[in-house]
């Protein structure tokens, strides 16, 4: 079976590597254009591009795929490359571009998407973040037949995975990426044997995982401790939950809710010890166990307390306060 692959970040790279290792012919890889990154803002290739080039796979990076859009010339080139590749199917994973109708219809078997949720829950751009933020105890991978809607196509294969209480988006992402790579290989192998059946998504239980916005990063200490803890996990490793202490931005990387009797205003440091910096919330309290000052390294609570000195009675504030 010959396939084109469309994907951009590490999640997609894992799937591409699994397909390549399983012997599928991959005559074309589509990925997003290089983006500026790091302090120097130098152009960096996507994880998919870097890996594909190492394997000698042809790569094309269109800015868009709409034949009537402002990147129509690149879209026409992409269509010509896909037609010349004589592909049976296109596999899509976290590509970052909407596929227009012509791409969905071009391959003999259409386009298959690897989605990091159990559809129809968490359709959209940030299913891993939103599952953790919502406190879901289960998630998974769905391989679906793409249609013109937003993650609305029929399901071909799905597998559940437990979300651990201490999972971050980073840790859950890595396990889901591995599962996605395994499931897409299985889906294509079953398709070759004619053993793959499409099932329509349920009409109930639909939720949307909107894209993560940096504006969500500041912590509102008036929220419940449980809610704040989940958001800290959801925003680790990016964009990172942030607050302000002594006029300085501090990123919060690891925290757990605790029961501590206190009448202190939300955001107030109740205690500061080697096991954590405990902060009053709107309901309950939060023990911060890993923090990072602006321009510094991630520190354990013990290191942070040692560097900062007495903290009890100090107040964490929202950015802009």
ZADO-1210 file (C-alpha; in nm, 4 decimals, padded with zeros to 6 digits):
<atoms>
<atom x="00.0000" y="00.0000" z="00.0000" code="UNK" pos="1"/>
<atom x="00.1290" y="00.3435" z="-00.0993" code="UNK" pos="2"/>
<atom x="00.0479" y="00.6351" z="00.1262" code="UNK" pos="3"/>
<atom x="00.1111" y="01.0044" z="00.1655" code="UNK" pos="4"/>
<atom x="00.1585" y="01.1356" z="00.5166" code="UNK" pos="5"/>
<atom x="00.0528" y="01.4791" z="00.6447" code="UNK" pos="6"/>
<atom x="00.1639" y="01.5836" z="00.9918" code="UNK" pos="7"/>
<atom x="00.3826" y="01.8296" z="01.1761" code="UNK" pos="8"/>
<atom x="00.4753" y="01.7834" z="01.5478" code="UNK" pos="9"/>
<atom x="00.6290" y="01.4992" z="01.7473" code="UNK" pos="10"/>
<atom x="00.2910" y="01.3238" z="01.7824" code="UNK" pos="11"/>
<atom x="00.2824" y="01.2889" z="01.4031" code="UNK" pos="12"/>
<atom x="00.6505" y="01.1941" z="01.3758" code="UNK" pos="13"/>
<atom x="00.5904" y="00.8890" z="01.5947" code="UNK" pos="14"/>
<atom x="00.3118" y="00.7716" z="01.3627" code="UNK" pos="15"/>
<atom x="00.5221" y="00.8324" z="01.0519" code="UNK" pos="16"/>
<atom x="00.8086" y="00.6310" z="01.2002" code="UNK" pos="17"/>
<atom x="00.5725" y="00.3425" z="01.2821" code="UNK" pos="18"/>
<atom x="00.4351" y="00.3385" z="00.9275" code="UNK" pos="19"/>
<atom x="00.7835" y="00.3503" z="00.7792" code="UNK" pos="20"/>
<atom x="00.9054" y="00.0681" z="01.0054" code="UNK" pos="21"/>
<atom x="00.6070" y="-00.1447" z="00.9010" code="UNK" pos="22"/>
<atom x="00.7093" y="-00.1329" z="00.5374" code="UNK" pos="23"/>
<atom x="00.4458" y="00.0966" z="00.3875" code="UNK" pos="24"/>
<atom x="00.5592" y="00.2880" z="00.0804" code="UNK" pos="25"/>
<atom x="00.5618" y="00.6632" z="00.1564" code="UNK" pos="26"/>
<atom x="00.6327" y="00.8562" z="-00.1643" code="UNK" pos="27"/>
<atom x="00.5340" y="01.1961" z="-00.0188" code="UNK" pos="28"/>
<atom x="00.5284" y="01.3701" z="00.3205" code="UNK" pos="29"/>
<atom x="00.3419" y="01.6973" z="00.3744" code="UNK" pos="30"/>
<atom x="00.4256" y="01.9122" z="00.6758" code="UNK" pos="31"/>
<atom x="00.3972" y="02.2731" z="00.7902" code="UNK" pos="32"/>
<atom x="00.6548" y="02.5299" z="00.6728" code="UNK" pos="33"/>
<atom x="00.9577" y="02.5890" z="00.8971" code="UNK" pos="34"/>
<atom x="00.8794" y="02.8213" z="01.1896" code="UNK" pos="35"/>
<atom x="01.0983" y="03.0541" z="01.3982" code="UNK" pos="36"/>
<atom x="01.1799" y="02.9050" z="01.7400" code="UNK" pos="37"/>
<atom x="01.4103" y="02.9557" z="02.0358" code="UNK" pos="38"/>
<atom x="01.5665" y="03.2725" z="02.1667" code="UNK" pos="39"/>
<atom x="01.7254" y="03.3494" z="01.8334" code="UNK" pos="40"/>
<atom x="01.3965" y="03.2886" z="01.6474" code="UNK" pos="41"/>
<atom x="01.5807" y="03.0913" z="01.3814" code="UNK" pos="42"/>
<atom x="01.3696" y="02.8924" z="01.1350" code="UNK" pos="43"/>
<atom x="01.3316" y="02.5328" z="01.2554" code="UNK" pos="44"/>
<atom x="01.1932" y="02.2337" z="01.0660" code="UNK" pos="45"/>
<atom x="00.9004" y="02.0418" z="01.2082" code="UNK" pos="46"/>
<atom x="00.9665" y="01.7120" z="01.3843" code="UNK" pos="47"/>
<atom x="00.8097" y="01.5338" z="01.0874" code="UNK" pos="48"/>
<atom x="01.0264" y="01.7134" z="00.8310" code="UNK" pos="49"/>
<atom x="01.3498" y="01.6532" z="01.0193" code="UNK" pos="50"/>
<atom x="01.2795" y="01.2796" z="01.0559" code="UNK" pos="51"/>
<atom x="01.1488" y="01.2346" z="00.7005" code="UNK" pos="52"/>
<atom x="01.4577" y="01.3939" z="00.5481" code="UNK" pos="53"/>
<atom x="01.6801" y="01.1679" z="00.7584" code="UNK" pos="54"/>
<atom x="01.5018" y="00.8711" z="00.5997" code="UNK" pos="55"/>
<atom x="01.5280" y="01.0150" z="00.2499" code="UNK" pos="56"/>
<atom x="01.1512" y="01.0670" z="00.2147" code="UNK" pos="57"/>
<atom x="01.0302" y="01.3463" z="-00.0190" code="UNK" pos="58"/>
<atom x="00.8890" y="01.6433" z="00.1768" code="UNK" pos="59"/>
<atom x="00.6671" y="01.9323" z="00.0625" code="UNK" pos="60"/>
<atom x="00.5653" y="02.2240" z="00.2883" code="UNK" pos="61"/>
<atom x="00.2730" y="02.4190" z="00.1437" code="UNK" pos="62"/>
<atom x="00.1353" y="02.7183" z="00.3340" code="UNK" pos="63"/>
<atom x="-00.2149" y="02.6161" z="00.2293" code="UNK" pos="64"/>
<atom x="-00.4058" y="02.3568" z="00.0265" code="UNK" pos="65"/>
<atom x="-00.7049" y="02.5535" z="-00.0990" code="UNK" pos="66"/>
<atom x="-00.6956" y="02.5812" z="-00.4763" code="UNK" pos="67"/>
<atom x="-00.8813" y="02.9141" z="-00.4604" code="UNK" pos="68"/>
<atom x="-00.6869" y="03.0618" z="-00.1683" code="UNK" pos="69"/>
<atom x="-00.3895" y="03.2967" z="-00.1520" code="UNK" pos="70"/>
<atom x="-00.1561" y="02.9958" z="-00.1590" code="UNK" pos="71"/>
<atom x="-00.3255" y="02.8466" z="-00.4665" code="UNK" pos="72"/>
<atom x="00.0024" y="02.7917" z="-00.6523" code="UNK" pos="73"/>
<atom x="00.1413" y="02.5823" z="-00.3656" code="UNK" pos="74"/>
<atom x="-00.1886" y="02.3939" z="-00.3438" code="UNK" pos="75"/>
<atom x="-00.1727" y="02.3135" z="-00.7151" code="UNK" pos="76"/>
<atom x="00.1832" y="02.1897" z="-00.6702" code="UNK" pos="77"/>
<atom x="00.0738" y="01.9718" z="-00.3775" code="UNK" pos="78"/>
<atom x="-00.2071" y="01.8244" z="-00.5878" code="UNK" pos="79"/>
<atom x="00.0322" y="01.7493" z="-00.8719" code="UNK" pos="80"/>
<atom x="00.2743" y="01.5767" z="-00.6327" code="UNK" pos="81"/>
<atom x="-00.0042" y="01.3693" z="-00.4773" code="UNK" pos="82"/>
<atom x="-00.1398" y="01.2619" z="-00.8151" code="UNK" pos="83"/>
<atom x="00.2071" y="01.1696" z="-00.9372" code="UNK" pos="84"/>
<atom x="00.2652" y="00.9630" z="-00.6202" code="UNK" pos="85"/>
<atom x="-00.0260" y="00.7275" z="-00.7074" code="UNK" pos="86"/>
<atom x="-00.1194" y="00.6870" z="-00.3416" code="UNK" pos="87"/>
<atom x="-00.3869" y="00.4568" z="-00.2051" code="UNK" pos="88"/>
<atom x="-00.4488" y="00.6589" z="00.1107" code="UNK" pos="89"/>
<atom x="-00.3366" y="00.9701" z="00.2952" code="UNK" pos="90"/>
<atom x="-00.2643" y="00.9444" z="00.6686" code="UNK" pos="91"/>
<atom x="-00.3099" y="01.2660" z="00.8653" code="UNK" pos="92"/>
<atom x="-00.1882" y="01.3359" z="01.2198" code="UNK" pos="93"/>
<atom x="-00.1802" y="01.6824" z="01.3779" code="UNK" pos="94"/>
<atom x="-00.1054" y="01.8408" z="01.0412" code="UNK" pos="95"/>
<atom x="-00.2310" y="02.1889" z="01.1284" code="UNK" pos="96"/>
<atom x="-00.3916" y="02.2660" z="00.7908" code="UNK" pos="97"/>
<atom x="-00.7546" y="02.2043" z="00.6993" code="UNK" pos="98"/>
<atom x="-00.7804" y="01.9546" z="00.4142" code="UNK" pos="99"/>
<atom x="-01.0110" y="02.0793" z="00.1377" code="UNK" pos="100"/>
<atom x="-01.2492" y="01.8502" z="-00.0473" code="UNK" pos="101"/>
<atom x="-01.0079" y="01.7703" z="-00.3309" code="UNK" pos="102"/>
<atom x="-00.7568" y="01.6154" z="-00.0900" code="UNK" pos="103"/>
<atom x="-01.0224" y="01.4011" z="00.0795" code="UNK" pos="104"/>
<atom x="-01.1327" y="01.2579" z="-00.2553" code="UNK" pos="105"/>
<atom x="-00.7950" y="01.2157" z="-00.4256" code="UNK" pos="106"/>
<atom x="-00.6661" y="00.8883" z="-00.2695" code="UNK" pos="107"/>
<atom x="-00.8445" y="00.5648" z="-00.3550" code="UNK" pos="108"/>
<atom x="-00.9129" y="00.4969" z="00.0144" code="UNK" pos="109"/>
<atom x="-00.9526" y="00.8591" z="00.1163" code="UNK" pos="110"/>
<atom x="-00.7796" y="01.0196" z="00.4148" code="UNK" pos="111"/>
<atom x="-00.7406" y="00.8615" z="00.7598" code="UNK" pos="112"/>
<atom x="-00.6851" y="01.0757" z="01.0675" code="UNK" pos="113"/>
<atom x="-00.5173" y="00.9775" z="01.3951" code="UNK" pos="114"/>
<atom x="-00.7031" y="01.1711" z="01.6640" code="UNK" pos="115"/>
<atom x="-00.5924" y="01.1815" z="02.0282" code="UNK" pos="116"/>
<atom x="-00.9295" y="01.1283" z="02.1956" code="UNK" pos="117"/>
<atom x="-01.2196" y="00.8879" z="02.2063" code="UNK" pos="118"/>
<atom x="-01.4494" y="01.0560" z="01.9576" code="UNK" pos="119"/>
<atom x="-01.6895" y="01.2272" z="01.9649" code="UNK" pos="120"/>
<atom x="-01.5442" y="01.3625" z="02.2908" code="UNK" pos="121"/>
<atom x="-01.2821" y="01.6316" z="02.2346" code="UNK" pos="122"/>
<atom x="-01.3061" y="01.6982" z="01.8660" code="UNK" pos="123"/>
<atom x="-01.0726" y="01.9794" z="01.7706" code="UNK" pos="124"/>
<atom x="-00.7221" y="02.1124" z="01.8153" code="UNK" pos="125"/>
<atom x="-00.6214" y="02.0336" z="02.1748" code="UNK" pos="126"/>
<atom x="-00.7794" y="01.7042" z="02.2863" code="UNK" pos="127"/>
<atom x="-00.4977" y="01.6029" z="02.5227" code="UNK" pos="128"/>
<atom x="-00.4862" y="01.9364" z="02.7054" code="UNK" pos="129"/>
<atom x="-00.8624" y="01.9533" z="02.7419" code="UNK" pos="130"/>
<atom x="-00.8990" y="01.5946" z="02.8655" code="UNK" pos="131"/>
<atom x="-00.6553" y="01.6640" z="03.1503" code="UNK" pos="132"/>
<atom x="-00.8049" y="02.0038" z="03.2245" code="UNK" pos="133"/>
<atom x="-01.1511" y="01.8462" z="03.2503" code="UNK" pos="134"/>
<atom x="-01.0297" y="01.5714" z="03.4827" code="UNK" pos="135"/>
<atom x="-01.1100" y="01.2827" z="03.2450" code="UNK" pos="136"/>
<atom x="-00.9902" y="00.9473" z="03.3782" code="UNK" pos="137"/>
<atom x="-00.9980" y="00.7821" z="03.0340" code="UNK" pos="138"/>
<atom x="-00.8958" y="00.8940" z="02.6882" code="UNK" pos="139"/>
<atom x="-00.7484" y="00.7188" z="02.3862" code="UNK" pos="140"/>
<atom x="-00.6871" y="00.7213" z="02.0123" code="UNK" pos="141"/>
<atom x="-00.9453" y="00.7134" z="01.7350" code="UNK" pos="142"/>
<atom x="-00.8505" y="00.6384" z="01.3761" code="UNK" pos="143"/>
<atom x="-01.1229" y="00.7922" z="01.1628" code="UNK" pos="144"/>
<atom x="-01.2167" y="00.8310" z="00.7969" code="UNK" pos="145"/>
<atom x="-01.1949" y="01.2037" z="00.7314" code="UNK" pos="146"/>
<atom x="-01.4872" y="01.4002" z="00.5902" code="UNK" pos="147"/>
<atom x="-01.5512" y="01.7711" z="00.5419" code="UNK" pos="148"/>
<atom x="-01.6421" y="01.8284" z="00.9081" code="UNK" pos="149"/>
<atom x="-01.4194" y="01.8922" z="01.2100" code="UNK" pos="150"/>
<atom x="-01.3307" y="01.5412" z="01.3314" code="UNK" pos="151"/>
<atom x="-01.6812" y="01.4213" z="01.2427" code="UNK" pos="152"/>
<atom x="-01.6007" y="01.1286" z="01.0133" code="UNK" pos="153"/>
<atom x="-01.6808" y="00.7630" z="01.0820" code="UNK" pos="154"/>
<atom x="-01.4564" y="00.5728" z="01.3220" code="UNK" pos="155"/>
<atom x="-01.2414" y="00.2860" z="01.1977" code="UNK" pos="156"/>
<atom x="-01.0447" y="00.1842" z="01.5069" code="UNK" pos="157"/>
<atom x="-01.0234" y="00.3091" z="01.8655" code="UNK" pos="158"/>
<atom x="-00.8491" y="00.2101" z="02.1859" code="UNK" pos="159"/>
<atom x="-00.8844" y="00.3472" z="02.5387" code="UNK" pos="160"/>
<atom x="-00.6072" y="00.4572" z="02.7724" code="UNK" pos="161"/>
<atom x="-00.6136" y="00.5485" z="03.1401" code="UNK" pos="162"/>
<atom x="-00.5293" y="00.9037" z="03.2447" code="UNK" pos="163"/>
<atom x="-00.3205" y="00.8850" z="03.5632" code="UNK" pos="164"/>
<atom x="-00.3856" y="01.1410" z="03.8408" code="UNK" pos="165"/>
<atom x="-00.0356" y="01.2853" z="03.7943" code="UNK" pos="166"/>
<atom x="-00.0393" y="01.2876" z="03.4143" code="UNK" pos="167"/>
<atom x="00.0616" y="01.6065" z="03.2379" code="UNK" pos="168"/>
<atom x="-00.0098" y="01.6860" z="02.8769" code="UNK" pos="169"/>
<atom x="00.3532" y="01.5929" z="02.8103" code="UNK" pos="170"/>
<atom x="00.3401" y="01.2474" z="02.9688" code="UNK" pos="171"/>
<atom x="-00.0020" y="01.1608" z="02.8238" code="UNK" pos="172"/>
<atom x="00.1009" y="01.2904" z="02.4818" code="UNK" pos="173"/>
<atom x="00.3928" y="01.0475" z="02.4654" code="UNK" pos="174"/>
<atom x="00.1804" y="00.7434" z="02.5482" code="UNK" pos="175"/>
<atom x="-00.0939" y="00.8481" z="02.3067" code="UNK" pos="176"/>
<atom x="00.1610" y="00.9072" z="02.0304" code="UNK" pos="177"/>
<atom x="00.2889" y="00.5510" z="02.0682" code="UNK" pos="178"/>
<atom x="-00.0665" y="00.4177" z="02.0684" code="UNK" pos="179"/>
<atom x="-00.1521" y="00.6246" z="01.7603" code="UNK" pos="180"/>
<atom x="00.1441" y="00.4819" z="01.5725" code="UNK" pos="181"/>
<atom x="00.0418" y="00.1266" z="01.6571" code="UNK" pos="182"/>
<atom x="-00.3271" y="00.1782" z="01.5723" code="UNK" pos="183"/>
<atom x="-00.2713" y="00.3413" z="01.2328" code="UNK" pos="184"/>
<atom x="-00.0470" y="00.0519" z="01.1289" code="UNK" pos="185"/>
<atom x="-00.3123" y="-00.1945" z="01.2437" code="UNK" pos="186"/>
<atom x="-00.5871" y="-00.0007" z="01.0656" code="UNK" pos="187"/>
<atom x="-00.4036" y="-00.0022" z="00.7341" code="UNK" pos="188"/>
<atom x="-00.3096" y="-00.3691" z="00.7631" code="UNK" pos="189"/>
<atom x="-00.6714" y="-00.4601" z="00.8362" code="UNK" pos="190"/>
<atom x="-00.7852" y="-00.2406" z="00.5471" code="UNK" pos="191"/>
<atom x="-00.5575" y="-00.4326" z="00.3103" code="UNK" pos="192"/>
<atom x="-00.7287" y="-00.7545" z="00.4216" code="UNK" pos="193"/>
<atom x="-01.0763" y="-00.5997" z="00.3931" code="UNK" pos="194"/>
<atom x="-01.1364" y="-00.6333" z="00.7677" code="UNK" pos="195"/>
<atom x="-01.1954" y="-00.2675" z="00.8548" code="UNK" pos="196"/>
<atom x="-01.5491" y="-00.1408" z="00.9169" code="UNK" pos="197"/>
<atom x="-01.6469" y="00.2245" z="00.9509" code="UNK" pos="198"/>
<atom x="-01.8833" y="00.3144" z="01.2349" code="UNK" pos="199"/>
<atom x="-02.0643" y="00.6483" z="01.2548" code="UNK" pos="200"/>
<atom x="-01.9811" y="00.8605" z="01.5580" code="UNK" pos="201"/>
<atom x="-02.2488" y="00.8820" z="01.8283" code="UNK" pos="202"/>
<atom x="-02.4630" y="01.1944" z="01.8099" code="UNK" pos="203"/>
<atom x="-02.4418" y="01.2384" z="02.1876" code="UNK" pos="204"/>
<atom x="-02.1328" y="01.3170" z="02.3938" code="UNK" pos="205"/>
<atom x="-01.9815" y="01.5659" z="02.1506" code="UNK" pos="206"/>
<atom x="-01.7331" y="01.8118" z="02.3042" code="UNK" pos="207"/>
<atom x="-01.4850" y="02.0477" z="02.1398" code="UNK" pos="208"/>
<atom x="-01.1210" y="02.0901" z="02.2388" code="UNK" pos="209"/>
<atom x="-01.0548" y="02.4497" z="02.1451" code="UNK" pos="210"/>
<atom x="-00.6979" y="02.5540" z="02.0708" code="UNK" pos="211"/>
<atom x="-00.4842" y="02.6465" z="02.3716" code="UNK" pos="212"/>
<atom x="-00.4377" y="03.0221" z="02.4074" code="UNK" pos="213"/>
<atom x="-00.1504" y="03.1748" z="02.6059" code="UNK" pos="214"/>
<atom x="-00.4111" y="03.4008" z="02.7647" code="UNK" pos="215"/>
<atom x="-00.5314" y="03.0935" z="02.9580" code="UNK" pos="216"/>
<atom x="-00.1939" y="03.0481" z="03.1292" code="UNK" pos="217"/>
<atom x="-00.2377" y="03.2926" z="03.4254" code="UNK" pos="218"/>
<atom x="-00.3715" y="03.1203" z="03.7376" code="UNK" pos="219"/>
<atom x="-00.6859" y="03.2573" z="03.9002" code="UNK" pos="220"/>
<atom x="-00.6412" y="03.1667" z="04.2663" code="UNK" pos="221"/>
<atom x="-01.0121" y="03.2241" z="04.3339" code="UNK" pos="222"/>
<atom x="-01.0819" y="02.8955" z="04.1560" code="UNK" pos="223"/>
<atom x="-01.1000" y="02.5636" z="04.3422" code="UNK" pos="224"/>
<atom x="-00.7668" y="02.3952" z="04.4133" code="UNK" pos="225"/>
<atom x="-00.8728" y="02.0916" z="04.2064" code="UNK" pos="226"/>
<atom x="-00.9419" y="02.3095" z="03.9023" code="UNK" pos="227"/>
<atom x="-00.6087" y="02.4918" z="03.9298" code="UNK" pos="228"/>
<atom x="-00.4146" y="02.1662" z="03.9741" code="UNK" pos="229"/>
<atom x="-00.5691" y="02.0206" z="03.6591" code="UNK" pos="230"/>
<atom x="-00.4880" y="02.3336" z="03.4598" code="UNK" pos="231"/>
<atom x="-00.1256" y="02.3223" z="03.5765" code="UNK" pos="232"/>
<atom x="-00.1014" y="01.9625" z="03.4539" code="UNK" pos="233"/>
<atom x="-00.2816" y="02.0472" z="03.1299" code="UNK" pos="234"/>
<atom x="-00.0460" y="02.3358" z="03.0508" code="UNK" pos="235"/>
<atom x="00.2710" y="02.1342" z="03.1178" code="UNK" pos="236"/>
<atom x="00.4883" y="02.1549" z="02.9062" code="UNK" pos="237"/>
<atom x="00.3199" y="02.4368" z="02.7137" code="UNK" pos="238"/>
<atom x="00.2247" y="02.7118" z="02.7583" code="UNK" pos="239"/>
<atom x="00.2929" y="02.6643" z="03.1312" code="UNK" pos="240"/>
<atom x="00.0650" y="02.7957" z="03.4064" code="UNK" pos="241"/>
<atom x="00.1895" y="03.1282" z="03.5405" code="UNK" pos="242"/>
<atom x="00.1418" y="03.3557" z="03.8383" code="UNK" pos="243"/>
<atom x="00.3203" y="03.6530" z="03.9904" code="UNK" pos="244"/>
<atom x="00.5143" y="03.6546" z="04.3162" code="UNK" pos="245"/>
<atom x="00.6997" y="03.9586" z="04.4496" code="UNK" pos="246"/>
<atom x="00.6382" y="04.1293" z="04.1181" code="UNK" pos="247"/>
<atom x="00.8064" y="03.8504" z="03.9217" code="UNK" pos="248"/>
<atom x="00.6518" y="03.5969" z="03.6842" code="UNK" pos="249"/>
<atom x="00.6686" y="03.2386" z="03.8125" code="UNK" pos="250"/>
<atom x="00.5741" y="02.9280" z="03.6131" code="UNK" pos="251"/>
<atom x="00.4028" y="02.6476" z="03.8021" code="UNK" pos="252"/>
<atom x="00.4795" y="02.2979" z="03.6762" code="UNK" pos="253"/>
<atom x="00.3624" y="02.0505" z="03.9399" code="UNK" pos="254"/>
<atom x="00.0998" y="02.0790" z="04.2127" code="UNK" pos="255"/>
<atom x="-00.1527" y="01.8762" z="04.4124" code="UNK" pos="256"/>
<atom x="-00.4650" y="01.9841" z="04.6030" code="UNK" pos="257"/>
<atom x="-00.4368" y="01.9518" z="04.9819" code="UNK" pos="258"/>
<atom x="-00.6701" y="01.9946" z="05.2764" code="UNK" pos="259"/>
<atom x="-00.5312" y="02.2693" z="05.4981" code="UNK" pos="260"/>
<atom x="-00.7566" y="02.4711" z="05.7325" code="UNK" pos="261"/>
<atom x="-00.7057" y="02.8365" z="05.6469" code="UNK" pos="262"/>
<atom x="-00.8984" y="03.1609" z="05.6220" code="UNK" pos="263"/>
<atom x="-00.6237" y="03.3334" z="05.4253" code="UNK" pos="264"/>
<atom x="-00.7215" y="03.5177" z="05.1056" code="UNK" pos="265"/>
<atom x="-00.6845" y="03.3257" z="04.7794" code="UNK" pos="266"/>
<atom x="-00.3252" y="03.3318" z="04.6556" code="UNK" pos="267"/>
<atom x="-00.1705" y="03.3609" z="05.0016" code="UNK" pos="268"/>
<atom x="00.1214" y="03.1321" z="05.0914" code="UNK" pos="269"/>
<atom x="00.0088" y="02.9298" z="05.3945" code="UNK" pos="270"/>
<atom x="00.3284" y="02.7318" z="05.4372" code="UNK" pos="271"/>
<atom x="00.6593" y="02.6885" z="05.2579" code="UNK" pos="272"/>
<atom x="00.8684" y="02.3787" z="05.3187" code="UNK" pos="273"/>
<atom x="01.0806" y="02.1237" z="05.1333" code="UNK" pos="274"/>
<atom x="00.7704" y="01.9225" z="05.0340" code="UNK" pos="275"/>
<atom x="00.5908" y="02.2169" z="04.8766" code="UNK" pos="276"/>
<atom x="00.4699" y="02.5745" z="04.8814" code="UNK" pos="277"/>
<atom x="00.1072" y="02.5629" z="04.9960" code="UNK" pos="278"/>
<atom x="-00.1192" y="02.8368" z="04.8621" code="UNK" pos="279"/>
<atom x="-00.4777" y="02.9198" z="04.9612" code="UNK" pos="280"/>
<atom x="-00.7347" y="02.8932" z="04.6819" code="UNK" pos="281"/>
<atom x="-01.0980" y="02.9874" z="04.6428" code="UNK" pos="282"/>
<atom x="-01.1779" y="02.6440" z="04.7805" code="UNK" pos="283"/>
<atom x="-00.9080" y="02.4315" z="04.9408" code="UNK" pos="284"/>
<atom x="-00.5362" y="02.4801" z="04.8985" code="UNK" pos="285"/>
<atom x="-00.2710" y="02.3864" z="04.6457" code="UNK" pos="286"/>
<atom x="00.0746" y="02.2489" z="04.7210" code="UNK" pos="287"/>
<atom x="00.3221" y="02.3663" z="04.4564" code="UNK" pos="288"/>
<atom x="00.6077" y="02.1198" z="04.4115" code="UNK" pos="289"/>
<atom x="00.7899" y="02.2476" z="04.1041" code="UNK" pos="290"/>
<atom x="00.8290" y="02.6153" z="04.0144" code="UNK" pos="291"/>
<atom x="01.0348" y="02.8295" z="03.7788" code="UNK" pos="292"/>
<atom x="01.1296" y="03.1960" z="03.8062" code="UNK" pos="293"/>
<atom x="01.1453" y="03.4036" z="03.4875" code="UNK" pos="294"/>
<atom x="01.4706" y="03.3252" z="03.3078" code="UNK" pos="295"/>
<atom x="01.5588" y="03.0485" z="03.5531" code="UNK" pos="296"/>
<atom x="01.5439" y="02.6713" z="03.5656" code="UNK" pos="297"/>
<atom x="01.2681" y="02.4514" z="03.6979" code="UNK" pos="298"/>
<atom x="01.3195" y="02.4054" z="04.0707" code="UNK" pos="299"/>
<atom x="01.1835" y="02.1695" z="04.3311" code="UNK" pos="300"/>
<atom x="00.9874" y="02.3361" z="04.6097" code="UNK" pos="301"/>
<atom x="01.2849" y="02.2841" z="04.8423" code="UNK" pos="302"/>
<atom x="01.5198" y="02.4671" z="04.6047" code="UNK" pos="303"/>
<atom x="01.2670" y="02.7423" z="04.5406" code="UNK" pos="304"/>
<atom x="01.2086" y="02.8034" z="04.9115" code="UNK" pos="305"/>
<atom x="01.5820" y="02.8034" z="04.9785" code="UNK" pos="306"/>
<atom x="01.6375" y="03.0679" z="04.7097" code="UNK" pos="307"/>
<atom x="01.3389" y="03.2853" z="04.7955" code="UNK" pos="308"/>
<atom x="01.3637" y="03.2892" z="05.1746" code="UNK" pos="309"/>
<atom x="01.0554" y="03.3309" z="05.3996" code="UNK" pos="310"/>
<atom x="00.7377" y="03.3090" z="05.1939" code="UNK" pos="311"/>
<atom x="00.4529" y="03.2572" z="05.4429" code="UNK" pos="312"/>
<atom x="00.2065" y="03.5422" z="05.4140" code="UNK" pos="313"/>
<atom x="00.3320" y="03.6417" z="05.0690" code="UNK" pos="314"/>
<atom x="00.0709" y="03.6565" z="04.7925" code="UNK" pos="315"/>
<atom x="00.0669" y="03.4973" z="04.4491" code="UNK" pos="316"/>
<atom x="-00.1186" y="03.7258" z="04.2118" code="UNK" pos="317"/>
<atom x="-00.2561" y="03.6940" z="03.8609" code="UNK" pos="318"/>
<atom x="-00.0483" y="03.8502" z="03.5867" code="UNK" pos="319"/>
<atom x="-00.1529" y="04.2077" z="03.5295" code="UNK" pos="320"/>
<atom x="-00.2630" y="04.2505" z="03.8901" code="UNK" pos="321"/>
</atoms>
